[in-house]
Amino acid sequence: IRRRDPGAGFPLFERESLRYPGFVEFDDVNGKVLTYSATDKVYKVWDLKNYNHLYSICDKNIHEIKISPGIMLLIYQKSANGSSVPLKILSIDTGDVLQSLKHQLHRTKKIDFIEQFNEKLLVKQENESLHIVDVRTGHRTEVPTRDFLTPAAFIFLYENQLFLTFRQRTVAVWNFRGEKVTAFEDHTLWHADCNTNNIYITAHQDLIISYCQQSPGSEQGSINVSSILNGECLARIRAPSSPAGAAGSASAGGGGAGGASG
């Protein structure tokens, strides 16, 4: 890209069978690439600098892998009786197992999500409380369902040790004690079905920029810049008044957000 010569590129992972539901995930934070071959049921980790193969993870019982700075969380299929889900935390550099544990579950409830933020594990089941577990100490914080409804997406703010949740048109900021720390004064998202690709977080993780409704229920949109730390609306760029123009501005105003999980 820097040479401005698209013809100088070269193919990657030619010997890997990455057809869906296989995938490739580029992790610039850790400088790694994660691939999954659905044919072979094998996960592989590669060096992002030179694309050398580092190690493989061969386990057909893995349900999902989550990546955080320095570590990977392996989420396995639920136990046969549904009472627990096995988890492993690996060093992303070497693949060595740092910790193995089991999280207890309600047998009859589906898992809404399992997310990882450094040593914190966030687990929520359908119509149940959110559990924030410190995997190193075992300390557990419980947030009642009435206070924490299952969000459509997350963005983790590693610099500030906070996380954003997106549900319908609402954004909320939480700490890892399970406390909501910010109420936004003017940040009602335009799209009810939130996609974090349309959310931009600044490098210092102190501002959020989104395409919003000018007022709740309004058919006119604006690009709003708000403080993540105190919820204050710092700037607003109004879009054209027609719905067609507003939709076009929403597309043009879309940004990106690091650390997102949906």
Phi and psi in degrees as a GROMACS rama.xvg file:
@    title "Ramachandran Plot"
@    xaxis  label "Phi"
@    yaxis  label "Psi"
@TYPE xy
-64.2576  -32.7434  ARG-2
-78.7129  -10.9463  ARG-3
58.1627  40.37  ARG-4
-131.254  86.6084  ASP-5
-62.368  -22.1078  PRO-6
-74.4822  -10.0667  GLY-7
-88.8235  4.38081  ALA-8
-72.0528  171.14  GLY-9
-143.364  148.506  PHE-10
-69.7423  150.368  PRO-11
-120.438  149.092  LEU-12
54.4104  41.0481  PHE-13
-62.6068  -29.9131  GLU-14
-89.6425  -0.209186  ARG-15
-93.9959  137.554  GLU-16
-92.1364  98.3719  SER-17
-110.996  16.3536  LEU-18
-61.7433  143.912  ARG-19
-51.4543  135.427  TYR-20
-86.0556  16.2406  PRO-21
-66.8171  167.383  GLY-22
-159.991  168.254  PHE-23
-127.771  130.022  VAL-24
-126.718  118.629  GLU-25
-92.1531  125.462  PHE-26
-116.846  93.1372  ASP-27
-73.3709  -23.4721  ASP-28
-63.2702  -46.6058  VAL-29
-94.2412  -6.74941  ASN-30
68.8468  39.1466  GLY-31
-131.537  162.326  LYS-32
-125.519  132.756  VAL-33
-110.846  125.918  LEU-34
-119.14  154.487  THR-35
-136.68  124.991  TYR-36
-98.8726  111.335  SER-37
-68.8887  -25.3046  ALA-38
-67.911  -46.3588  THR-39
-95.0193  -10.0968  ASP-40
58.3774  44.0234  LYS-41
-126.003  130.102  VAL-42
-95.6336  139.583  TYR-43
-130.403  142.834  LYS-44
-113.477  133.383  VAL-45
-125.009  155.902  TRP-46
-80.6682  125.096  ASP-47
-69.5224  -21.9429  LEU-48
-72.9344  -44.4673  LYS-49
-127.06  0.429632  ASN-50
62.8422  26.5315  TYR-51
-73.7977  142.127  ASN-52
-74.3041  128.474  HIS-53
-98.2589  -50.1883  LEU-54
-166.187  165.697  TYR-55
-121.141  153.072  SER-56
-122.868  111.311  ILE-57
-111.964  99.2245  CYS-58
-156.806  110.612  ASP-59
-70.547  -11.0904  LYS-60
-90.4468  -1.76471  ASN-61
-71.3461  128.031  ILE-62
-92.361  -36.9786  HIS-63
-163.319  153.527  GLU-64
-124.488  131.812  ILE-65
-114.101  140.403  LYS-66
-115.091  133.086  ILE-67
-129.93  168.414  SER-68
-54.1161  115.971  PRO-69
85.908  -15.453  GLY-70
-140.957  161.016  ILE-71
-124.731  142.652  MET-72
-107.036  121.028  LEU-73
-97.5634  119.334  LEU-74
-104.266  120.905  ILE-75
-96.6422  168.833  TYR-76
-60.782  148.066  GLN-77
-60.1873  153.232  LYS-78
-60.1762  162.625  SER-79
-56.3551  -36.768  ALA-80
-92.5876  2.55586  ASN-81
73.5976  12.9002  GLY-82
-88.9948  -10.4073  SER-83
-157.642  162.665  SER-84
-125.579  121.682  VAL-85
-72.1596  142.208  PRO-86
-134.808  147.539  LEU-87
-134.531  141.03  LYS-88
-111.121  124.481  ILE-89
-115.961  150.956  LEU-90
-70.977  125.629  SER-91
-72.5016  -20.7021  ILE-92
-77.2937  -38.1729  ASP-93
-116.301  -19.586  THR-94
82.3919  2.17449  GLY-95
-68.7561  142.205  ASP-96
-76.8182  119.832  VAL-97
-90.2623  -32.2455  LEU-98
-162.191  141.093  GLN-99
-120.489  139.227  SER-100
-155.334  167.306  LEU-101
-125.331  131.568  LYS-102
-101.017  125.873  HIS-103
-73.0365  141.173  GLN-104
-126.689  160.459  LEU-105
-80.0372  123.352  HIS-106
-59.7147  -36.0356  ARG-107
-94.5907  -0.291603  THR-108
-105.233  136.972  LYS-109
-74.9606  155.868  LYS-110
-84.3169  120.046  ILE-111
-73.2305  -45.4068  ASP-112
-165.991  154.771  PHE-113
-130.467  118.721  ILE-114
-126.473  155.436  GLU-115
-126.079  137.494  GLN-116
-135.457  101.986  PHE-117
50.3587  -122.264  ASN-118
-86.4052  1.69394  GLU-119
-95.7699  137.312  LYS-120
-116.792  126.855  LEU-121
-108.501  120.398  LEU-122
-130.667  131.068  VAL-123
-140.863  134.925  LYS-124
-108.845  164.417  GLN-125
-56.3821  124.717  GLU-126
59.5502  25.5534  ASN-127
-121.271  167.419  GLU-128
-66.8383  155.929  SER-129
-79.002  133.266  LEU-130
-111.504  125.837  HIS-131
-110.034  113.178  ILE-132
-114.552  128.573  VAL-133
-85.3937  109.746  ASP-134
-71.4429  -16.0825  VAL-135
-83.9692  -37.6933  ARG-136
-105.277  -18.1279  THR-137
83.6765  -1.71053  GLY-138
-64.8419  136.311  HIS-139
-125.169  130.738  ARG-140
-112.886  134.164  THR-141
-114.51  128.011  GLU-142
-113.301  117.798  VAL-143
-59.1279  151.59  PRO-144
-58.039  -35.2526  THR-145
-63.858  -24.2794  ARG-146
-96.1816  -23.3412  ASP-147
-137.123  100.24  PHE-148
-87.899  149.039  LEU-149
-59.9447  121.003  THR-150
-82.3869  164.83  PRO-151
-82.3217  -25.7668  ALA-152
-159.409  160.289  ALA-153
-124.406  154.671  PHE-154
-134.043  122.566  ILE-155
-92.2462  132.392  PHE-156
-106.774  92.2151  LEU-157
-66.9199  -31.6026  TYR-158
-68.126  -36.4548  GLU-159
-102.856  -1.0689  ASN-160
55.6769  45.2291  GLN-161
-133.458  170.198  LEU-162
-144.212  148.286  PHE-163
-99.2394  143.316  LEU-164
-121.072  147.427  THR-165
-125.919  120.344  PHE-166
-138.948  120.766  ARG-167
54.5748  -117.947  GLN-168
-105.973  12.7372  ARG-169
-108.105  137.227  THR-170
-110.706  137.31  VAL-171
-134.92  151.024  ALA-172
-116.028  131.619  VAL-173
-127.864  152.797  TRP-174
-103.828  178.549  ASN-175
-91.1454  15.5768  PHE-176
-97.1445  3.95728  ARG-177
81.0316  21.3719  GLY-178
-104.937  134.632  GLU-179
-77.5538  121.765  LYS-180
-105.967  -14.2049  VAL-181
-138.575  133.647  THR-182
-115.278  119.796  ALA-183
-78.985  133.223  PHE-184
-77.9947  -25.8993  GLU-185
-157.634  81.4569  ASP-186
-153.883  57.4426  HIS-187
-87.788  112.346  THR-188
-63.5852  147.595  LEU-189
-68.5768  -44.3501  TRP-190
-92.521  124.967  HIS-191
-68.2184  -36.1465  ALA-192
-92.0943  89.6625  ASP-193
-66.2909  136.843  CYS-194
-124.63  119.81  ASN-195
-68.4299  -7.78831  THR-196
-65.9214  -18.8526  ASN-197
-98.5554  11.4312  ASN-198
-114.322  134.537  ILE-199
-118.041  130.053  TYR-200
-114.119  131.061  ILE-201
-68.0831  162.455  THR-202
-59.6105  -33.7327  ALA-203
-81.374  -2.47232  HIS-204
58.1518  35.1624  GLN-205
-112.6  -12.3503  ASP-206
-128.536  145.363  LEU-207
-119.725  134.235  ILE-208
-122.556  120.923  ILE-209
-141.731  159.114  SER-210
-86.8179  120.467  TYR-211
-126.006  167.566  CYS-212
-76.6216  141.884  GLN-213
-64.9769  -29.7508  GLN-214
-154.341  155.701  SER-215
-53.6692  125.898  PRO-216
85.1681  -3.79226  GLY-217
-70.1555  147.433  SER-218
-93.8598  6.29012  GLU-219
-111.347  140.66  GLN-220
-111.809  165.862  GLY-221
-153.207  156.052  SER-222
-93.2395  115.182  ILE-223
-105.894  137.339  ASN-224
-112.824  117.75  VAL-225
-127.888  150.745  SER-226
-76.8934  128.257  SER-227
-71.6314  -30.8191  ILE-228
-79.7275  -31.9027  LEU-229
-128.102  -3.11779  ASN-230
81.8513  -1.01924  GLY-231
-68.341  136.557  GLU-232
-82.2574  115.113  CYS-233
-92.9418  -26.7013  LEU-234
-159.145  154.545  ALA-235
-144.38  124.879  ARG-236
-107.62  112.462  ILE-237
-78.1208  140.644  ARG-238
-92.9413  167.634  ALA-239
-55.2  152.952  PRO-240
-75.0083  -25.551  SER-241
-76.6577  145.08  SER-242
-57.3808  -37.5049  PRO-243
-65.0128  -42.8622  ALA-244
-65.6282  -37.023  GLY-245
-63.8135  -41.0783  ALA-246
-63.2513  -38.8112  ALA-247
-65.317  -39.4886  GLY-248
-67.2799  -32.0577  SER-249
-62.9425  -40.2795  ALA-250
-67.5906  -42.7242  SER-251
-68.3185  -29.1279  ALA-252
-87.2359  -1.90028  GLY-253
-64.1227  136.277  GLY-254
-120.588  -155.847  GLY-255
-133.312  159.49  GLY-256
-136.453  128.026  ALA-257
-82.7549  155.109  GLY-258
73.4988  23.2217  GLY-259
-87.1549  151.456  ALA-260
-145.517  130.578  SER-261
